[in-house]
């Protein structure tokens, strides 16, 4: 995973910076030389934390501490983004209402466990050339009866075997 390194001290290119002090206080908009002097007075580094802002935002703090905090944020975000595995439910055009209800119930269980569910409308032979609107309606039949609140993670896509959609718990 590549990360963009923050510019520190003399690597900063902006002429003016909005400077935040070591305690989080706003020191105002300062020219680069004055901001570097402030950081030196505090015995810390000047780190550009928001280069795209106008003017760019820089914080006076120890660079090692900054790297540590960024690492913690990344790890926390990575842990939260874990969505479990992708389970798969396959239906066909002629799947009966009872079978659809069973598959929808199983899909609800998987969603409840935190997994994503890939619902595939399997198309064989001539069925691949049927009207797109008709095929989407067939896929919607199972989505209407899924017992758990869900959101669409990946919209309906046409693949070599038919239509697929990926859903996850809200």
OpenMM code with the backbone's topology and positions (N, CA, C; nanometers):
from openmm import Vec3, app, unit

residues = "UNK UNK UNK UNK UNK UNK UNK UNK UNK UNK UNK UNK UNK UNK UNK UNK UNK UNK UNK UNK UNK UNK UNK UNK UNK UNK UNK UNK UNK UNK UNK UNK UNK UNK UNK UNK UNK UNK UNK UNK UNK UNK UNK UNK UNK UNK UNK UNK UNK UNK UNK UNK UNK UNK UNK UNK UNK UNK UNK UNK UNK UNK UNK UNK UNK UNK UNK UNK UNK UNK UNK UNK UNK UNK UNK UNK UNK UNK UNK UNK UNK UNK UNK UNK UNK UNK UNK UNK UNK UNK UNK UNK UNK UNK UNK UNK UNK UNK UNK UNK UNK UNK UNK UNK UNK UNK UNK UNK UNK UNK UNK UNK UNK UNK UNK UNK UNK UNK UNK UNK UNK UNK UNK UNK UNK UNK UNK UNK UNK UNK UNK UNK UNK UNK UNK UNK UNK UNK UNK UNK UNK UNK UNK UNK UNK UNK UNK UNK UNK UNK UNK UNK UNK UNK UNK UNK UNK UNK UNK UNK UNK UNK UNK UNK UNK UNK UNK UNK UNK UNK".split()
positions = [
    Vec3(0.0846, -0.1174, 0.0000),
    Vec3(0.0000, 0.0000, 0.0000),
    Vec3(0.0893, 0.1239, 0.0000),
    Vec3(0.0739, 0.2069, -0.0997),
    Vec3(0.1577, 0.3260, -0.1087),
    Vec3(0.0892, 0.4420, -0.0363),
    Vec3(0.1690, 0.5142, 0.0396),
    Vec3(0.1156, 0.6307, 0.1091),
    Vec3(0.1889, 0.7543, 0.0593),
    Vec3(0.1187, 0.8635, 0.0598),
    Vec3(0.1782, 0.9892, 0.0174),
    Vec3(0.2462, 1.0498, 0.1399),
    Vec3(0.3746, 1.0733, 0.1290),
    Vec3(0.4493, 1.1314, 0.2418),
    Vec3(0.4136, 1.2782, 0.2585),
    Vec3(0.3939, 1.3163, 0.3812),
    Vec3(0.3665, 1.4572, 0.4115),
    Vec3(0.4977, 1.5353, 0.4013),
    Vec3(0.4885, 1.6580, 0.3536),
    Vec3(0.6080, 1.7423, 0.3466),
    Vec3(0.6342, 1.8013, 0.4846),
    Vec3(0.7617, 1.8054, 0.5206),
    Vec3(0.7973, 1.8630, 0.6499),
    Vec3(0.9027, 1.9716, 0.6320),
    Vec3(0.8990, 2.0683, 0.7222),
    Vec3(0.9956, 2.1785, 0.7297),
    Vec3(1.0285, 2.2400, 0.5942),
    Vec3(1.1518, 2.2246, 0.5454),
    Vec3(1.1947, 2.2938, 0.4234),
    Vec3(1.1463, 2.2267, 0.2948),
    Vec3(1.0740, 2.1134, 0.3041),
    Vec3(1.0157, 2.0497, 0.1850),
    Vec3(0.8863, 2.1193, 0.1438),
    Vec3(0.8281, 2.1960, 0.2339),
    Vec3(0.7020, 2.2656, 0.2063),
    Vec3(0.7271, 2.3749, 0.1034),
    Vec3(0.6405, 2.3810, -0.0005),
    Vec3(0.6620, 2.4732, -0.1117),
    Vec3(0.5727, 2.5975, -0.1068),
    Vec3(0.4672, 2.5938, -0.0272),
    Vec3(0.3727, 2.7059, -0.0242),
    Vec3(0.4359, 2.8301, 0.0379),
    Vec3(0.3971, 2.9467, -0.0125),
    Vec3(0.4512, 3.0727, 0.0403),
    Vec3(0.3867, 3.1064, 0.1747),
    Vec3(0.2548, 3.0789, 0.1870),
    Vec3(0.1819, 3.1062, 0.3111),
    Vec3(0.1154, 2.9787, 0.3591),
    Vec3(0.1035, 2.9646, 0.4896),
    Vec3(0.0424, 2.8459, 0.5499),
    Vec3(-0.0509, 2.8872, 0.6625),
    Vec3(-0.1603, 2.8117, 0.6774),
    Vec3(-0.2434, 2.8257, 0.7975),
    Vec3(-0.1797, 2.7311, 0.8987),
    Vec3(-0.1323, 2.7842, 1.0091),
    Vec3(-0.0536, 2.7062, 1.1043),
    Vec3(-0.1366, 2.6717, 1.2282),
    Vec3(-0.1274, 2.5452, 1.2659),
    Vec3(-0.1934, 2.4952, 1.3873),
    Vec3(-0.0830, 2.4607, 1.4863),
    Vec3(-0.0967, 2.5081, 1.6082),
    Vec3(0.0059, 2.4868, 1.7110),
    Vec3(0.0056, 2.3458, 1.7658),
    Vec3(0.1005, 2.3140, 1.8523),
    Vec3(0.1129, 2.1786, 1.9079),
    Vec3(-0.0053, 2.1368, 1.9955),
    Vec3(-0.0777, 2.2309, 2.0522),
    Vec3(-0.1940, 2.1995, 2.1354),
    Vec3(-0.3245, 2.2069, 2.0565),
    Vec3(-0.3156, 2.2247, 1.9242),
    Vec3(-0.4339, 2.2324, 1.8401),
    Vec3(-0.4869, 2.3738, 1.8224),
    Vec3(-0.4161, 2.4734, 1.8763),
    Vec3(-0.4621, 2.6126, 1.8649),
    Vec3(-0.4251, 2.6678, 1.7270),
    Vec3(-0.5077, 2.7587, 1.6783),
    Vec3(-0.4850, 2.8202, 1.5473),
    Vec3(-0.3878, 2.9371, 1.5637),
    Vec3(-0.2737, 2.9297, 1.4962),
    Vec3(-0.1747, 3.0373, 1.5034),
    Vec3(-0.1914, 3.1366, 1.3885),
    Vec3(-0.2881, 3.1106, 1.2994),
    Vec3(-0.3184, 3.2021, 1.1901),
    Vec3(-0.2425, 3.1703, 1.0623),
    Vec3(-0.2606, 3.2575, 0.9623),
    Vec3(-0.1930, 3.2426, 0.8337),
    Vec3(-0.0592, 3.3143, 0.8421),
    Vec3(0.0480, 3.2371, 0.8209),
    Vec3(0.1832, 3.2919, 0.8340),
    Vec3(0.2648, 3.2628, 0.7085),
    Vec3(0.3625, 3.3488, 0.6778),
    Vec3(0.4548, 3.3146, 0.5697),
    Vec3(0.5382, 3.1928, 0.6117),
    Vec3(0.5903, 3.1210, 0.5154),
    Vec3(0.6637, 2.9974, 0.5423),
    Vec3(0.7789, 3.0190, 0.6408),
    Vec3(0.8550, 3.1247, 0.6229),
    Vec3(0.9704, 3.1494, 0.7109),
    Vec3(0.9265, 3.1696, 0.8559),
    Vec3(0.8170, 3.2432, 0.8773),
    Vec3(0.7663, 3.2663, 1.0131),
    Vec3(0.7130, 3.1358, 1.0734),
    Vec3(0.6481, 3.0541, 0.9900),
    Vec3(0.5940, 2.9267, 1.0376),
    Vec3(0.7073, 2.8330, 1.0792),
    Vec3(0.8148, 2.8315, 1.0009),
    Vec3(0.9313, 2.7485, 1.0356),
    Vec3(0.9948, 2.7968, 1.1660),
    Vec3(0.9989, 2.9279, 1.1853),
    Vec3(1.0548, 2.9861, 1.3071),
    Vec3(0.9705, 2.9454, 1.4283),
    Vec3(0.8365, 2.9494, 1.4129),
    Vec3(0.7455, 2.9088, 1.5216),
    Vec3(0.7718, 2.7633, 1.5592),
    Vec3(0.7820, 2.6765, 1.4573),
    Vec3(0.8048, 2.5340, 1.4824),
    Vec3(0.9373, 2.5148, 1.5562),
    Vec3(1.0390, 2.5899, 1.5151),
    Vec3(1.1699, 2.5820, 1.5799),
    Vec3(1.1608, 2.6279, 1.7260),
    Vec3(1.0817, 2.7337, 1.7521),
    Vec3(1.0621, 2.7832, 1.8876),
    Vec3(0.9997, 2.6762, 1.9784),
    Vec3(0.9068, 2.5984, 1.9211),
    Vec3(0.8408, 2.4915, 1.9973),
    Vec3(0.9283, 2.3667, 2.0058),
    Vec3(1.0375, 2.3632, 1.9288),
    Vec3(1.1253, 2.2458, 1.9277),
    Vec3(1.0629, 2.1285, 1.8549),
    Vec3(0.9796, 2.1567, 1.7533),
    Vec3(0.9114, 2.0521, 1.6783),
    Vec3(0.9305, 2.0747, 1.5287),
    Vec3(0.8609, 1.9923, 1.4509),
    Vec3(0.8650, 2.0039, 1.3052),
    Vec3(0.7391, 2.0744, 1.2558),
    Vec3(0.7477, 2.1294, 1.1358),
    Vec3(0.6314, 2.1875, 1.0688),
    Vec3(0.5886, 2.0863, 0.9638),
    Vec3(0.4682, 2.0309, 0.9775),
    Vec3(0.4207, 1.9245, 0.8895),
    Vec3(0.3000, 1.9742, 0.8111),
    Vec3(0.3075, 1.9638, 0.6791),
    Vec3(0.1965, 2.0043, 0.5920),
    Vec3(0.0930, 1.8926, 0.5946),
    Vec3(-0.0210, 1.9176, 0.6621),
    Vec3(-0.1210, 1.8113, 0.6772),
    Vec3(-0.2330, 1.8195, 0.5745),
    Vec3(-0.2545, 1.9365, 0.5158),
    Vec3(-0.3590, 1.9521, 0.4146),
    Vec3(-0.3067, 2.0412, 0.3019),
    Vec3(-0.2298, 1.9810, 0.2074),
    Vec3(-0.1665, 2.0610, 0.1030),
    Vec3(-0.2650, 2.1195, 0.0010),
    Vec3(-0.3858, 2.0614, -0.0093),
    Vec3(-0.4816, 2.1060, -0.1110),
    Vec3(-0.5680, 2.2231, -0.0651),
    Vec3(-0.5641, 2.2551, 0.0641),
    Vec3(-0.6440, 2.3670, 0.1155),
    Vec3(-0.5857, 2.4988, 0.0655),
    Vec3(-0.6645, 2.6064, 0.0800),
    Vec3(-0.6169, 2.7372, 0.0358),
    Vec3(-0.6275, 2.8348, 0.1526),
    Vec3(-0.5240, 2.8787, 0.2196),
    Vec3(-0.3850, 2.8333, 0.2042),
    Vec3(-0.3661, 2.6950, 0.2663),
    Vec3(-0.2576, 2.6232, 0.2296),
    Vec3(-0.2330, 2.4900, 0.2858),
    Vec3(-0.2245, 2.4943, 0.4389),
    Vec3(-0.2638, 2.3840, 0.5023),
    Vec3(-0.2635, 2.3772, 0.6482),
    Vec3(-0.1407, 2.2993, 0.6940),
    Vec3(-0.0703, 2.3549, 0.7914),
    Vec3(0.0469, 2.2882, 0.8480),
    Vec3(0.0326, 2.2845, 0.9994),
    Vec3(0.0875, 2.1796, 1.0600),
    Vec3(0.0778, 2.1647, 1.2046),
    Vec3(0.2166, 2.1569, 1.2652),
    Vec3(0.2320, 2.2189, 1.3802),
    Vec3(0.3581, 2.2135, 1.4530),
    Vec3(0.3499, 2.0936, 1.5464),
    Vec3(0.4286, 1.9892, 1.5163),
    Vec3(0.4324, 1.8704, 1.6024),
    Vec3(0.5519, 1.7837, 1.5668),
    Vec3(0.5813, 1.6865, 1.6493),
    Vec3(0.6922, 1.5952, 1.6246),
    Vec3(0.6553, 1.5034, 1.5081),
    Vec3(0.7464, 1.4892, 1.4109),
    Vec3(0.7172, 1.4100, 1.2907),
    Vec3(0.6951, 1.2623, 1.3246),
    Vec3(0.7692, 1.2088, 1.4191),
    Vec3(0.7518, 1.0689, 1.4601),
    Vec3(0.6131, 1.0448, 1.5171),
    Vec3(0.5647, 1.1403, 1.5980),
    Vec3(0.4308, 1.1301, 1.6562),
    Vec3(0.3255, 1.1360, 1.5456),
    Vec3(0.3478, 1.2233, 1.4470),
    Vec3(0.2556, 1.2367, 1.3339),
    Vec3(0.2462, 1.1048, 1.2574),
    Vec3(0.3616, 1.0428, 1.2297),
    Vec3(0.3622, 0.9149, 1.1567),
    Vec3(0.2884, 0.8078, 1.2363),
    Vec3(0.3089, 0.8051, 1.3666),
    Vec3(0.2430, 0.7081, 1.4527),
    Vec3(0.0908, 0.7250, 1.4478),
    Vec3(0.0439, 0.8492, 1.4588),
    Vec3(-0.1003, 0.8760, 1.4561),
    Vec3(-0.1614, 0.8384, 1.3212),
    Vec3(-0.0914, 0.8697, 1.2119),
    Vec3(-0.1408, 0.8344, 1.0784),
    Vec3(-0.1490, 0.6832, 1.0627),
    Vec3(-0.0498, 0.6123, 1.1147),
    Vec3(-0.0481, 0.4661, 1.1088),
    Vec3(-0.1682, 0.4089, 1.1852),
    Vec3(-0.1969, 0.4659, 1.3033),
    Vec3(-0.3120, 0.4216, 1.3822),
    Vec3(-0.4429, 0.4454, 1.3069),
    Vec3(-0.4547, 0.5613, 1.2409),
    Vec3(-0.5764, 0.5927, 1.1641),
    Vec3(-0.5955, 0.4925, 1.0506),
    Vec3(-0.4854, 0.4627, 0.9787),
    Vec3(-0.4933, 0.3675, 0.8671),
    Vec3(-0.5358, 0.2299, 0.9140),
    Vec3(-0.4747, 0.1833, 1.0248),
    Vec3(-0.5077, 0.0502, 1.0765),
    Vec3(-0.6523, 0.0438, 1.1243),
    Vec3(-0.6986, 0.1516, 1.1872),
    Vec3(-0.8367, 0.1569, 1.2346),
    Vec3(-0.9343, 0.1523, 1.1171),
    Vec3(-0.9058, 0.2289, 1.0127),
    Vec3(-0.9925, 0.2306, 0.8952),
    Vec3(-0.9924, 0.0951, 0.8262),
    Vec3(-0.8769, 0.0314, 0.8213),
    Vec3(-0.8652, -0.0992, 0.7571),
    Vec3(-0.9456, -0.2035, 0.8352),
    Vec3(-0.9414, -0.1967, 0.9679),
    Vec3(-1.0150, -0.2923, 1.0503),
    Vec3(-1.1653, -0.2749, 1.0329),
    Vec3(-1.2114, -0.1502, 1.0196),
    Vec3(-1.3541, -0.1242, 1.0037),
    Vec3(-1.4056, -0.1634, 0.8661),
    Vec3(-1.3178, -0.1606, 0.7652),
    Vec3(-1.3626, -0.1869, 0.6291),
    Vec3(-1.3781, -0.3358, 0.5998),
    Vec3(-1.3347, -0.4194, 0.6928),
    Vec3(-1.3440, -0.5637, 0.6704),
    Vec3(-1.4916, -0.6021, 0.6641),
    Vec3(-1.5346, -0.6529, 0.5496),
    Vec3(-1.6767, -0.6804, 0.5290),
    Vec3(-1.7063, -0.8294, 0.5239),
    Vec3(-1.6162, -0.9123, 0.5755),
    Vec3(-1.6397, -1.0557, 0.5697),
    Vec3(-1.6184, -1.1060, 0.4280),
    Vec3(-1.6638, -1.2272, 0.4036),
    Vec3(-1.6432, -1.2841, 0.2710),
    Vec3(-1.7663, -1.2619, 0.1835),
    Vec3(-1.7527, -1.2935, 0.0563),
    Vec3(-1.8646, -1.2795, -0.0362),
    Vec3(-1.9283, -1.4170, -0.0552),
    Vec3(-2.0524, -1.4287, -0.0113),
    Vec3(-2.1284, -1.5527, -0.0298),
    Vec3(-2.2026, -1.5413, -0.1620),
    Vec3(-2.2439, -1.6541, -0.2165),
    Vec3(-2.3080, -1.6519, -0.3478),
    Vec3(-2.4396, -1.7288, -0.3468),
    Vec3(-2.5430, -1.6669, -0.4029),
    Vec3(-2.6729, -1.7322, -0.4201),
    Vec3(-2.7054, -1.7289, -0.5688),
    Vec3(-2.7377, -1.8449, -0.6253),
    Vec3(-2.7632, -1.8523, -0.7687),
    Vec3(-2.9102, -1.8864, -0.7933),
    Vec3(-2.9715, -1.8085, -0.8815),
    Vec3(-3.1096, -1.8365, -0.9207),
    Vec3(-3.1164, -1.8457, -1.0727),
    Vec3(-3.2256, -1.9022, -1.1216),
    Vec3(-3.2489, -1.9097, -1.2664),
    Vec3(-3.3808, -1.8408, -1.2960),
    Vec3(-3.4095, -1.8231, -1.4226),
    Vec3(-3.5323, -1.7535, -1.4620),
    Vec3(-3.6557, -1.8238, -1.4072),
    Vec3(-3.6578, -1.9558, -1.4107),
    Vec3(-3.7759, -2.0313, -1.3695),
    Vec3(-3.7762, -2.0759, -1.2251),
    Vec3(-3.6909, -2.0196, -1.1399),
    Vec3(-3.6864, -2.0596, -0.9990),
    Vec3(-3.8217, -2.0293, -0.9327),
    Vec3(-3.8766, -2.1294, -0.8635),
    Vec3(-4.0099, -2.1139, -0.8041),
    Vec3(-4.0082, -2.0163, -0.6871),
    Vec3(-4.1268, -1.9679, -0.6510),
    Vec3(-4.1403, -1.8717, -0.5415),
    Vec3(-4.0894, -1.9305, -0.4094),
    Vec3(-4.1181, -2.0585, -0.3849),
    Vec3(-4.0744, -2.1232, -0.2609),
    Vec3(-3.9220, -2.1284, -0.2543),
    Vec3(-3.8587, -2.1676, -0.3631),
    Vec3(-3.7124, -2.1736, -0.3663),
    Vec3(-3.6516, -2.0339, -0.3506),
    Vec3(-3.7170, -1.9340, -0.4127),
    Vec3(-3.6693, -1.7964, -0.3973),
    Vec3(-3.6766, -1.7541, -0.2503),
    Vec3(-3.7855, -1.7910, -0.1821),
    Vec3(-3.8027, -1.7558, -0.0415),
    Vec3(-3.6925, -1.8192, 0.0436),
    Vec3(-3.6572, -1.9458, 0.0140),
    Vec3(-3.5503, -2.0132, 0.0877),
    Vec3(-3.4160, -1.9445, 0.0645),
    Vec3(-3.3883, -1.9099, -0.0608),
    Vec3(-3.2616, -1.8437, -0.0937),
    Vec3(-3.2568, -1.7036, -0.0325),
    Vec3(-3.3703, -1.6334, -0.0295),
    Vec3(-3.3755, -1.5006, 0.0305),
    Vec3(-3.3517, -1.5106, 0.1816),
    Vec3(-3.4068, -1.6138, 0.2447),
    Vec3(-3.3873, -1.6344, 0.3880),
    Vec3(-3.2395, -1.6598, 0.4177),
    Vec3(-3.1760, -1.7444, 0.3374),
    Vec3(-3.0337, -1.7750, 0.3549),
    Vec3(-2.9495, -1.6496, 0.3312),
    Vec3(-2.9882, -1.5706, 0.2310),
    Vec3(-2.9195, -1.4434, 0.2018),
    Vec3(-2.9290, -1.3517, 0.3225),
    Vec3(-3.0462, -1.3457, 0.3852),
    Vec3(-3.0650, -1.2639, 0.5052),
    Vec3(-2.9747, -1.3080, 0.6188),
    Vec3(-2.9585, -1.4402, 0.6349),
    Vec3(-2.8694, -1.4929, 0.7392),
    Vec3(-2.7254, -1.4486, 0.7130),
    Vec3(-2.6823, -1.4622, 0.5890),
    Vec3(-2.5453, -1.4238, 0.5525),
    Vec3(-2.5219, -1.2751, 0.5765),
    Vec3(-2.6207, -1.1930, 0.5389),
    Vec3(-2.6085, -1.0489, 0.5609),
    Vec3(-2.6000, -1.0189, 0.7104),
    Vec3(-2.6791, -1.0912, 0.7892),
    Vec3(-2.6779, -1.0741, 0.9344),
    Vec3(-2.5427, -1.1059, 0.9957),
    Vec3(-2.4683, -1.1985, 0.9334),
    Vec3(-2.3344, -1.2353, 0.9816),
    Vec3(-2.2286, -1.1351, 0.9364),
    Vec3(-2.2693, -1.0363, 0.8556),
    Vec3(-2.1748, -0.9347, 0.8102),
    Vec3(-2.1087, -0.9659, 0.6764),
    Vec3(-2.1560, -1.0677, 0.6080),
    Vec3(-2.0998, -1.1029, 0.4780),
    Vec3(-2.1685, -1.0255, 0.3666),
    Vec3(-2.0994, -1.0122, 0.2555),
    Vec3(-2.1614, -0.9578, 0.1349),
    Vec3(-2.2205, -1.0759, 0.0593),
    Vec3(-2.3255, -1.0521, -0.0174),
    Vec3(-2.3888, -1.1607, -0.0913),
    Vec3(-2.3967, -1.1247, -0.2390),
    Vec3(-2.3472, -1.2155, -0.3208),
    Vec3(-2.3521, -1.1995, -0.4658),
    Vec3(-2.4685, -1.2841, -0.5151),
    Vec3(-2.5683, -1.2179, -0.5713),
    Vec3(-2.6839, -1.2892, -0.6245),
    Vec3(-2.6671, -1.2965, -0.7754),
    Vec3(-2.6673, -1.4196, -0.8271),
    Vec3(-2.6452, -1.4418, -0.9700),
    Vec3(-2.7726, -1.4944, -1.0348),
    Vec3(-2.8139, -1.4304, -1.1425),
    Vec3(-2.9231, -1.4828, -1.2240),
    Vec3(-2.8553, -1.5597, -1.3370),
    Vec3(-2.8543, -1.6923, -1.3232),
    Vec3(-2.7850, -1.7775, -1.4192),
    Vec3(-2.8690, -1.7903, -1.5460),
    Vec3(-2.8071, -1.7637, -1.6590),
    Vec3(-2.8764, -1.7716, -1.7874),
    Vec3(-2.8121, -1.8793, -1.8737),
    Vec3(-2.8935, -1.9723, -1.9188),
    Vec3(-2.8423, -2.0803, -2.0029),
    Vec3(-2.8999, -2.0679, -2.1439),
    Vec3(-2.8193, -2.0989, -2.2421),
    Vec3(-2.8657, -2.1036, -2.3805),
    Vec3(-2.9285, -1.9753, -2.4292),
    Vec3(-3.0506, -1.9885, -2.4818),
    Vec3(-3.1200, -1.8742, -2.5415),
    Vec3(-3.1600, -1.7673, -2.4403),
    Vec3(-3.1650, -1.8035, -2.3142),
    Vec3(-3.2052, -1.7087, -2.2102),
    Vec3(-3.1119, -1.5870, -2.2057),
    Vec3(-2.9888, -1.6042, -2.2528),
    Vec3(-2.8923, -1.4940, -2.2514),
    Vec3(-2.9348, -1.3788, -2.3416),
    Vec3(-3.0225, -1.4085, -2.4372),
    Vec3(-3.0627, -1.3070, -2.5344),
    Vec3(-3.2008, -1.2494, -2.5071),
    Vec3(-3.2588, -1.2812, -2.3901),
    Vec3(-3.3892, -1.2263, -2.3542),
    Vec3(-3.3774, -1.0769, -2.3237),
    Vec3(-3.4926, -1.0098, -2.3204),
    Vec3(-3.4983, -0.8662, -2.2944),
    Vec3(-3.4362, -0.8324, -2.1584),
    Vec3(-3.3494, -0.7325, -2.1567),
    Vec3(-3.2776, -0.6905, -2.0355),
    Vec3(-3.3744, -0.6531, -1.9229),
    Vec3(-3.4831, -0.5845, -1.9575),
    Vec3(-3.5814, -0.5415, -1.8575),
    Vec3(-3.6451, -0.6636, -1.7899),
    Vec3(-3.6763, -0.7652, -1.8675),
    Vec3(-3.7346, -0.8885, -1.8149),
    Vec3(-3.6365, -0.9578, -1.7197),
    Vec3(-3.5097, -0.9628, -1.7586),
    Vec3(-3.4082, -1.0297, -1.6765),
    Vec3(-3.3873, -0.9556, -1.5443),
    Vec3(-3.3843, -0.8221, -1.5499),
    Vec3(-3.3674, -0.7433, -1.4272),
    Vec3(-3.4870, -0.7644, -1.3334),
    Vec3(-3.6062, -0.7758, -1.3900),
    Vec3(-3.7261, -0.8001, -1.3101),
    Vec3(-3.7143, -0.9346, -1.2383),
    Vec3(-3.6591, -1.0337, -1.3044),
    Vec3(-3.6394, -1.1652, -1.2433),
    Vec3(-3.5416, -1.1566, -1.1255),
    Vec3(-3.4402, -1.0753, -1.1409),
    Vec3(-3.3417, -1.0565, -1.0336),
    Vec3(-3.4053, -0.9795, -0.9172),
    Vec3(-3.4920, -0.8834, -0.9488),
    Vec3(-3.5599, -0.8035, -0.8456),
    Vec3(-3.6525, -0.8891, -0.7595),
    Vec3(-3.7049, -1.0001, -0.8157),
    Vec3(-3.7965, -1.0869, -0.7403),
    Vec3(-3.7350, -1.1314, -0.6086),
    Vec3(-3.6081, -1.1738, -0.6122),
    Vec3(-3.5446, -1.2204, -0.4881),
    Vec3(-3.5079, -1.1027, -0.3980),
    Vec3(-3.4675, -0.9894, -0.4577),
    Vec3(-3.4285, -0.8738, -0.3764),
    Vec3(-3.5453, -0.8202, -0.2940),
    Vec3(-3.6680, -0.8322, -0.3483),
    Vec3(-3.7868, -0.7817, -0.2782),
    Vec3(-3.8163, -0.8610, -0.1516),
    Vec3(-3.7752, -0.9885, -0.1476),
    Vec3(-3.8134, -1.0721, -0.0327),
    Vec3(-3.6979, -1.1014, 0.0632),
    Vec3(-3.5831, -1.0358, 0.0434),
    Vec3(-3.4723, -1.0514, 0.1391),
    Vec3(-3.5172, -0.9875, 0.2707),
    Vec3(-3.5146, -1.0650, 0.3820),
    Vec3(-3.5711, -1.0163, 0.5090),
    Vec3(-3.4883, -0.9114, 0.5840),
    Vec3(-3.3645, -0.8878, 0.5443),
    Vec3(-3.2756, -0.7951, 0.6151),
    Vec3(-3.2588, -0.6679, 0.5323),
    Vec3(-3.2494, -0.5524, 0.6005),
    Vec3(-3.2237, -0.4267, 0.5296),
    Vec3(-3.0845, -0.4346, 0.4678),
    Vec3(-3.0742, -0.4010, 0.3399),
    Vec3(-2.9466, -0.4110, 0.2700),
    Vec3(-2.9274, -0.2901, 0.1806),
    Vec3(-2.8018, -0.2751, 0.1343),
    Vec3(-2.7736, -0.1735, 0.0332),
    Vec3(-2.6969, -0.2415, -0.0784),
    Vec3(-2.7049, -0.1833, -0.1960),
    Vec3(-2.6385, -0.2414, -0.3119),
    Vec3(-2.4922, -0.1964, -0.3116),
    Vec3(-2.4019, -0.2944, -0.2997),
    Vec3(-2.2584, -0.2652, -0.2971),
    Vec3(-2.2032, -0.2555, -0.4394),
    Vec3(-2.2566, -0.3364, -0.5295),
    Vec3(-2.2122, -0.3377, -0.6689),
    Vec3(-2.3386, -0.3533, -0.7535),
    Vec3(-2.3688, -0.2589, -0.8417),
    Vec3(-2.4944, -0.2649, -0.9164),
    Vec3(-2.5005, -0.3847, -1.0118),
    Vec3(-2.6168, -0.4028, -1.0736),
    Vec3(-2.6378, -0.5156, -1.1643),
    Vec3(-2.5386, -0.5080, -1.2798),
    Vec3(-2.4696, -0.6201, -1.3000),
    Vec3(-2.3736, -0.6296, -1.4100),
    Vec3(-2.4029, -0.7531, -1.4918),
    Vec3(-2.3765, -0.7418, -1.6194),
    Vec3(-2.3946, -0.8565, -1.7068),
    Vec3(-2.2598, -0.9254, -1.7225),
    Vec3(-2.2562, -1.0542, -1.6934),
    Vec3(-2.1338, -1.1324, -1.7068),
    Vec3(-2.1550, -1.2440, -1.8067),
    Vec3(-2.0561, -1.3293, -1.8254),
    Vec3(-2.0681, -1.4375, -1.9230),
    Vec3(-2.1750, -1.5406, -1.8862),
    Vec3(-2.2053, -1.5532, -1.7561),
    Vec3(-2.3059, -1.6523, -1.7143),
    Vec3(-2.4423, -1.5920, -1.6890),
    Vec3(-2.4527, -1.4586, -1.6892),
    Vec3(-2.5814, -1.3954, -1.6643),
    Vec3(-2.5660, -1.2622, -1.5947),
    Vec3(-2.6641, -1.2269, -1.5106),
    Vec3(-2.6619, -1.1006, -1.4369),
    Vec3(-2.6199, -1.1262, -1.2928),
    Vec3(-2.5404, -1.0337, -1.2371),
    Vec3(-2.5002, -1.0457, -1.0974),
    Vec3(-2.5175, -0.9108, -1.0273),
    Vec3(-2.5458, -0.9183, -0.8987),
    Vec3(-2.5551, -0.7997, -0.8145),
    Vec3(-2.4957, -0.8366, -0.6789),
    Vec3(-2.4248, -0.7434, -0.6160),
    Vec3(-2.3679, -0.7691, -0.4839),
    Vec3(-2.4338, -0.6750, -0.3838),
    Vec3(-2.4838, -0.7340, -0.2740),
    Vec3(-2.5493, -0.6542, -0.1702),
    Vec3(-2.4759, -0.6747, -0.0378),
    Vec3(-2.4911, -0.5761, 0.0524),
    Vec3(-2.4338, -0.5849, 0.1856),
    Vec3(-2.5294, -0.5217, 0.2853),
    Vec3(-2.5119, -0.5556, 0.4130),
    Vec3(-2.6000, -0.5049, 0.5181),
    Vec3(-2.5837, -0.3544, 0.5333),
    Vec3(-2.6941, -0.2843, 0.5609),
    Vec3(-2.6894, -0.1386, 0.5790),
    Vec3(-2.6249, -0.1006, 0.7084),
] * unit.nanometer
topology = app.Topology()
chain = topology.addChain("A")
for resn in residues:
    res = topology.addResidue(resn, chain)
    for name in ("N", "CA", "C"):
        topology.addAtom(name, app.Element.getBySymbol(name[0]), res)
